[in-house]
Amino acid sequence: MSEKDTTTTPQIAALEAEVALAREQLAMTVDSLVDQVDPRRQADRLAQKGRRLVFDATDPASLPEDRTRARKVLVIAGAVAALVVVAVVRRATRG
């Protein structure tokens, strides 16, 4: 080791351990992001939310504010679906 090199072996070991920890944390973050953007997982989460909305809208034991919110969301979703169907039918009959 030259006089200009002041990095000691314990310092190098500490830096290597820091780099290894940072790599592990980065790998966990990437895995989490991959899981979040997976289309199958997104579809599963959306289906689960839909089932929850239907349950909240129809179950008399659910909280009144949850029931009201769920019914509003389902009405809006139904209206949007009906508009899409009308648009598709119009386009199909024109062409």
Secondary structure, DSSP 8 states (H G I E B T S, - for coil): --TT----HHHHHHHHHHHHHHHHHHHHHHHHHHHHH-HHHHHHHHHHHHHHHHHHHH-TTS-HHHHHHHHHHHHHHHHHHHHHHHHHHHHHHH-
